[in-house]
C-alpha cells in the first residue's frame, strides 16, 4: 500500500512456506487479499514476493506469468519488490548457513538474480513512478570468503548483473535495483564493511570502466548506473543486532552515495542482562531450521557467535552476568517490544521509522517476519494473516503522524499488467 506519495509498504511473502510457483501462488491468493482488506480495502496493495529458483523458473513460463498478471490486475494488487535471498528451500527443513548458497562467487547466483529482475520487469505496473527492487545475499557467508579472489569474483558477478539491469532498462523502460542485505556473520556484516566494499569494488574507477565495457556506456554514465542499480537492503533487525546506531548508519550510507533500495522492517531479540531467567526463556528460541546469530556487547568489547548454541556455550550456568547484553537474529513481530524475561529491538525500528517520517529513507518498505512458523508458541496468539496485518498497521501508525496513508492511491488505469 502507498505511504505518502512515494513510498510503498508491504510484507515479504517468505513468511509463507512454498517453494514451487503453484505453492507461492496459492499463498498469495489466500493471504494477500485478506490482509489488504483488513488494512485498506479500497486501495490497491503491493506485494513483496519471494521466489525460489524453482518458483522463478516456473513463473517464467508464459502461461503462468500471464495468468499471474491477470490475477494482479483483477484483484487490485501489484508487485514492486522481490526477495531473491533464499535460492532453495526455506521452510520446514534445516536451512542455517545453506541459505546463502549459491553465493555471489557462483555464476548460478547471477543467473537466478538476472531471471528475477526479468520477472519483476514484467510484473511492475505500467506507470513510470514505480521502480523495482530485488534483495539478495550479502555477498556470501563470511567463513566462505577466504581470499581476494573470492571478493573479486563477487564484485565481477555483481557488475555483470548491473550490466543486465542496464540492458533491461534499455529494452523495457523498467528500472530495477539490486539491494545487497548486510547480515551478521556474512561478508557484508556491518555498515562500515558495506561502505568499504562499495567504495573499493562497486563505485571505484575500475568498476566504472568494467561496467562501461560491458554496456557501452561512458565511464561517467556507468558511475551513475552503478549507484542507480546497486544498493542495499537495510534490514533493521540485522542492523540492531550489530549494535549499529540507527540514525548514524543511515547518514553514513547516504554520505557514501549508497542507495537504500529497500528498508526491511524487522525486529530481533534484545537481552539486556544475561540473567538466569532470561537465559532460560531464550532457550525456547533455538530451532533446527534457521541461523540465529548472536552479537554480545560487554565491557571487553563485542563478541559474535554464529548461532544460539555457540552463544549459550560461552555462558556456563553459574557465570551468567548482567554486565553483558545480547542481540539475537531472530525476527519477532515488530509490534512486540516486551517478550517476558527480555525484549525486542523495536526501539531501533521506531527510531528509523521516525527518521523516515521526517526524511524518507527508502521508497520500498517491507515487513519481514519469516520466522513465524518457528516462533515460540506463546508469541503466536493470533493466526498468521492477522499477525501480518497487525504488523503493517503498527508500521503505518509509526509513519502517519505527519504523512497521510494512501495520500495518492493508485488508479485502476495505472495498473494494467505488461504482457511477457
C-alpha positions in Angstrom: 0.0 0.0 0.0 1.1 3.6 -0.5 2.5 5.5 2.4 2.6 9.1 1.2 3.2 10.0 -2.4 6.4 7.9 -3.0 6.8 5.0 -0.5 5.2 1.5 -0.8 4.7 -0.6 2.3 4.1 -4.4 2.2 5.3 -7.6 3.9 7.5 -10.3 2.5 5.8 -13.5 1.4 8.7 -15.6 2.6 6.7 -16.0 5.8 4.5 -18.5 3.9 6.0 -21.9 3.2 6.2 -22.6 -0.5 9.0 -23.5 -2.9 7.1 -24.2 -6.2 5.2 -21.5 -8.1 1.8 -23.2 -7.5 2.5 -23.1 -3.8 3.5 -19.5 -3.8 0.5 -18.5 -6.0 -1.8 -20.3 -3.6 -0.3 -18.4 -0.6 -0.7 -15.1 -2.4 -4.3 -15.8 -3.3 -5.2 -17.0 0.2 -3.4 -14.3 2.3 -2.7 -11.1 0.4 -6.3 -10.0 -0.4 -7.4 -10.9 3.2 -4.5 -8.8 4.6 -5.3 -5.9 2.2 -9.0 -6.0 3.2 -8.0 -5.6 6.9 -5.9 -2.6 6.2 -7.1 -0.6 3.2 -9.9 -2.4 1.4 -10.4 0.4 -1.1 -6.8 0.7 -2.1 -4.5 -1.3 -4.4 -2.0 -3.3 -2.4 1.7 -4.0 -3.2 3.3 -7.4 -2.9 6.7 -8.3 -1.6 7.2 -11.6 -3.4 9.7 -14.3 -2.5 10.6 -16.7 -5.3 12.9 -19.6 -5.0 14.9 -20.6 -8.1 12.4 -23.3 -8.9 9.4 -21.0 -8.5 11.1 -18.3 -10.6 11.6 -20.8 -13.4 8.0 -22.0 -13.2 6.6 -18.4 -13.2 8.8 -17.5 -16.2 6.6 -19.9 -18.3 4.5 -17.5 -20.5 1.2 -19.1 -19.5 2.0 -18.9 -15.8 3.2 -15.3 -16.0 0.2 -14.1 -18.0 -2.2 -15.8 -15.5 -0.5 -14.1 -12.6 -0.6 -10.7 -14.3 -4.3 -11.2 -14.9 -4.8 -12.1 -11.2 -2.9 -9.0 -10.1 -5.0 -6.7 -12.3 -8.3 -8.3 -11.4 -7.6 -8.0 -7.6 -6.1 -4.6 -7.3 -2.6 -5.9 -6.5 0.8 -5.1 -7.8 4.4 -6.4 -7.3 7.1 -3.9 -6.7 9.8 -5.9 -4.8 11.2 -9.4 -4.8 13.1 -11.3 -2.2 15.9 -13.0 -4.0 17.9 -14.0 -0.9 16.9 -17.7 -0.3 17.6 -19.6 -3.5 16.3 -23.0 -2.3 14.1 -24.5 0.3 13.4 -22.0 3.1 10.9 -23.7 5.4 10.4 -27.0 7.2 14.0 -28.3 6.9 17.5 -27.3 8.0 18.4 -24.0 6.3 21.1 -22.5 8.6 24.2 -21.3 6.6 22.9 -23.0 3.4 20.6 -20.0 2.9 23.5 -18.1 1.4 24.2 -20.7 -1.3 24.8 -20.2 -4.1 26.5 -17.0 -3.1 27.8 -14.2 -5.3 31.0 -16.1 -6.1 28.9 -18.6 -8.1 27.6 -17.8 -11.6 24.3 -19.6 -10.6 23.5 -16.7 -8.2 24.0 -14.3 -11.1 21.7 -16.4 -13.4 19.0 -16.6 -10.8 19.1 -12.9 -10.0 19.0 -12.0 -13.6 15.9 -14.1 -14.0 14.3 -12.4 -11.0 15.0 -9.0 -12.5 13.4 -10.0 -15.8 10.3 -11.3 -14.0 10.0 -8.1 -11.9 10.2 -6.0 -15.1 7.3 -8.0 -16.4 5.2 -7.6 -13.2 5.8 -3.9 -12.4 2.7 -1.7 -13.1 2.6 0.2 -16.3 3.3 3.7 -14.9 6.7 5.2 -14.5 6.8 6.2 -10.8 7.4 2.7 -9.5 10.8 1.2 -9.7 11.6 -2.4 -8.7 14.0 -3.8 -6.2 15.4 -7.3 -5.6 17.1 -8.0 -2.3 19.9 -10.5 -2.2 22.5 -12.2 -0.1 25.3 -10.0 1.4 27.9 -11.5 -0.8 28.5 -14.8 1.0 28.6 -16.4 4.4 31.7 -14.8 6.0 33.7 -18.1 6.6 33.4 -19.0 2.9 35.3 -15.8 1.8 38.9 -16.9 2.0 40.8 -14.8 -0.5 41.0 -11.6 -2.5 40.0 -13.8 -5.5 36.7 -14.6 -3.8 36.0 -10.9 -3.3 36.9 -10.2 -6.9 34.6 -12.9 -8.1 31.7 -11.5 -6.1 32.3 -8.0 -7.4 32.6 -9.2 -11.0 29.3 -11.1 -10.9 27.6 -8.0 -9.3 28.9 -5.8 -12.1 27.7 -8.3 -14.7 24.3 -8.1 -13.0 24.4 -4.3 -13.1 25.0 -4.6 -16.8 22.0 -6.9 -17.2 19.9 -4.3 -15.4 21.2 -1.5 -17.7 20.2 -3.6 -20.7 16.8 -4.5 -19.1 16.1 -0.8 -18.7 17.0 0.0 -22.3 14.8 -2.8 -23.5 11.7 -2.4 -21.3 11.9 1.0 -19.7 11.7 -0.7 -16.3 14.3 0.3 -13.7 15.3 -2.4 -11.3 17.8 -2.1 -8.5 19.6 -4.9 -6.7 19.8 -4.5 -2.9 22.5 -6.3 -1.0 21.4 -7.2 2.5 24.0 -7.0 5.2 23.6 -9.7 7.9 25.5 -10.9 10.9 28.3 -13.3 10.2 28.3 -12.6 6.5 30.8 -11.0 4.2 28.8 -7.7 4.4 28.0 -7.7 8.1 28.3 -4.1 9.2 27.5 -0.7 7.6 31.3 0.0 7.7 32.1 -3.2 5.8 29.3 -2.5 3.3 30.6 1.0 2.6 34.1 -0.2 2.1 33.0 -2.9 -0.4 31.0 -0.4 -2.4 33.9 2.1 -2.3 36.6 -0.4 -3.3 34.7 -2.7 -5.7 31.4 -1.3 -6.9 31.9 2.5 -7.0 35.6 2.5 -7.9 37.1 3.8 -11.2 37.8 0.2 -12.1 34.2 -0.8 -11.6 33.0 2.1 -13.7 35.4 1.1 -16.5 34.2 -2.5 -16.3 30.5 -1.6 -16.5 31.3 0.8 -19.4 33.0 -2.1 -21.2 30.0 -4.4 -20.5 27.3 -1.9 -21.6 28.8 0.6 -24.0 28.1 3.5 -21.5 30.6 6.2 -21.0 32.5 5.8 -17.7 30.7 8.8 -16.3 27.3 7.3 -17.1 28.5 3.9 -15.9 29.2 5.5 -12.5 25.7 6.9 -12.4 24.3 3.5 -13.4 26.2 1.7 -10.6 24.7 3.9 -8.0 21.2 3.6 -9.6 21.2 -0.2 -10.0 23.3 -1.4 -7.0 22.3 -0.5 -3.4 21.5 -2.1 -0.1 18.5 -3.7 1.7 18.8 -2.2 5.2 17.3 -4.8 7.5 16.6 -3.3 10.8 16.9 -6.5 12.8 20.3 -7.2 11.3 21.5 -3.6 12.0 20.2 -3.6 15.5 21.8 -7.0 16.3 25.1 -5.4 15.1 24.6 -2.6 17.6 24.6 -0.1 14.8 23.5 3.5 15.6 20.0 3.7 13.9 20.5 7.2 12.6 24.2 7.4 12.1 24.1 4.3 9.9 21.6 6.0 7.6 23.8 9.1 7.4 26.9 7.0 6.7 25.2 5.1 3.8 23.9 8.4 2.4 27.3 10.1 2.6 28.8 7.1 0.8 26.3 7.5 -2.1 24.8 4.1 -1.4 21.0 3.9 -2.0 18.8 2.1 0.4 16.7 0.3 -2.2 14.6 -1.5 0.4 14.1 -0.9 4.1 13.3 -4.2 5.7 11.3 -3.6 8.8 12.1 -6.3 11.3 12.9 -6.7 15.0 15.2 -9.1 16.8 15.8 -10.1 20.4 17.4 -7.9 22.9 18.7 -9.5 26.2 19.9 -6.5 28.2 21.1 -8.7 31.1 22.1 -12.4 30.9 20.1 -13.3 34.0 19.2 -17.0 34.6 15.5 -16.2 33.8 16.5 -14.6 30.5 18.7 -17.4 29.5 16.0 -20.0 30.3 13.5 -18.0 28.3 15.9 -17.7 25.4 16.2 -21.5 25.1 12.7 -21.5 23.5 14.1 -19.6 20.5 16.5 -22.3 19.5 15.4 -24.1 16.4 16.9 -26.5 13.9 15.9 -24.5 10.8 17.5 -21.0 10.8 20.7 -19.4 11.9 20.2 -17.1 14.9 23.4 -15.2 15.1 24.3 -13.5 18.4 26.3 -10.3 19.0 27.4 -9.6 22.5 28.4 -6.2 23.9 30.3 -6.1 27.2 33.0 -4.2 28.9 35.6 -6.2 27.0 34.1 -5.2 23.6 32.0 -7.0 21.0 31.9 -10.8 20.5 30.0 -12.6 17.8 28.5 -16.1 17.7 27.3 -17.9 14.6 24.2 -19.3 16.3 22.5 -19.6 19.7 24.1 -22.9 20.7 27.6 -21.4 20.4 26.4 -18.3 22.4 24.9 -20.5 25.2 28.2 -22.5 25.3 30.1 -19.3 26.2 28.0 -18.8 29.3 28.2 -21.7 31.7 25.2 -21.6 34.0 26.9 -20.1 37.0 28.6 -17.3 35.1 25.6 -15.6 33.6 26.2 -11.9 34.1 24.1 -8.8 33.8 27.1 -6.9 32.5 26.7 -8.5 29.1 24.0 -7.6 26.5 23.0 -9.9 23.7 21.2 -9.1 20.5 19.9 -12.1 18.6 19.0 -12.5 14.9 15.5 -14.0 15.4 12.8 -12.0 13.7 9.8 -11.3 16.0 6.7 -9.4 15.2 7.5 -5.7 15.1 4.5 -4.7 17.3 6.1 -6.6 20.3 8.5 -4.8 22.5 8.3 -6.8 25.7 8.9 -10.6 25.4 8.7 -11.7 29.0 12.2 -12.0 30.5 13.7 -9.8 27.8 12.7 -7.5 25.0 12.9 -6.9 21.3 14.9 -4.3 19.2 11.6 -2.4 18.5 13.2 0.9 19.7 15.7 0.7 16.8 12.8 0.2 14.4 10.9 3.1 15.8 13.9 5.4 15.5 14.4 4.6 11.9 10.7 4.9 11.0 10.7 8.3 12.8 13.6 9.4 10.6 11.7 8.1 7.5 8.7 10.1 8.5 10.7 13.3 8.6 13.0 12.5 5.6 12.3 9.4 3.6 14.9 6.6 3.8 13.7 4.4 1.0 10.8 4.1 -1.4 10.3 0.4 -0.6 9.3 -0.7 3.0 8.8 -4.3 3.7 7.9 -6.1 7.0 9.8 -9.4 7.2 9.0 -11.8 10.0 9.7 -15.1 8.2 10.3 -17.0 11.4 6.5 -17.2 12.2 6.5 -21.0 12.0 9.3 -21.4 14.5 8.3 -18.7 16.9 7.7 -20.0 20.5 4.0 -20.8 20.8 3.3 -18.1 23.4 4.1 -15.5 20.7 1.6 -17.0 18.2 -1.6 -15.9 19.9 -3.3 -14.9 16.6 -3.3 -16.5 13.2 -0.7 -15.6 10.6 -2.9 -13.4 8.5 -4.0 -11.3 11.5 -0.4 -11.0 12.8 0.8 -9.7 9.4 -2.0 -7.2 9.2 -1.2 -6.1 12.8 2.5 -5.6 11.9 1.6 -3.5 8.9 -0.9 -1.5 10.9 1.8 -0.8 13.5 4.3 0.4 10.9 1.6 2.6 9.3 0.9 4.1 12.7 4.6 4.9 13.2 4.7 6.6 9.8 1.5 8.6 9.6 1.9 11.1 12.4 2.7 13.6 9.6 2.4 11.7 6.3 -1.2 10.6 5.4 -1.7 6.9 4.4 -2.6 6.4 0.8 -2.1 10.0 0.1 -2.3 9.2 -3.6 -3.8 5.7 -4.2 -3.0 4.1 -7.5 -5.8 4.5 -10.0 -7.1 1.4 -11.9 -5.8 2.9 -15.1 -2.3 2.7 -13.6 -2.4 -1.0 -13.0 -2.6 -2.7 -16.4 0.0 -5.5 -16.5 2.7 -5.8 -19.0 2.4 -9.0 -21.1 5.6 -11.1 -21.3 
